[in-house]
């Protein structure tokens, strides 16, 4: 899959262990995300989820709280449920999560990716960016952070 933005350099770029990412389909900018090469799929904190059936399938609406410990900038969004997937969380428990497909933006690139929706309320980061979203685009340097600005 090619990037929506042309780059002058070829190959993957270096990112840090945490970066700010945007979700353009939802109009959400600058979520602090932990880059997690141990996770296959990305995950996003979905607050107050509500499911509904439409003519084209199951949908979920939920709130995104871009800032930790604050609902001041909360945005309610909707997305079609692409599938459900079992995910093993950091505490070892296995949980069935809804998966959506949406655009993500990092470092001037925009691409489609799958994201699981989860309750990350107690976690330090509202989002984790997993291997499948990074593959072929970025290399992680664990000694760096916010390569494209905080």
ABEGO torsion letter per residue (X at the ends): XBBABBBABBEBBBBBABBBBBBAAAGBBGBBBBBBAABABBBBBBBGBBBBBBAAEBBBBBBBBABBGBAAABBBBBBBBABBBBBBBAAGBBBBBBBBBBBBBBGGBBBBBBBBBBBAAABABABBBBAAAABGABBBBAABBGAAEX
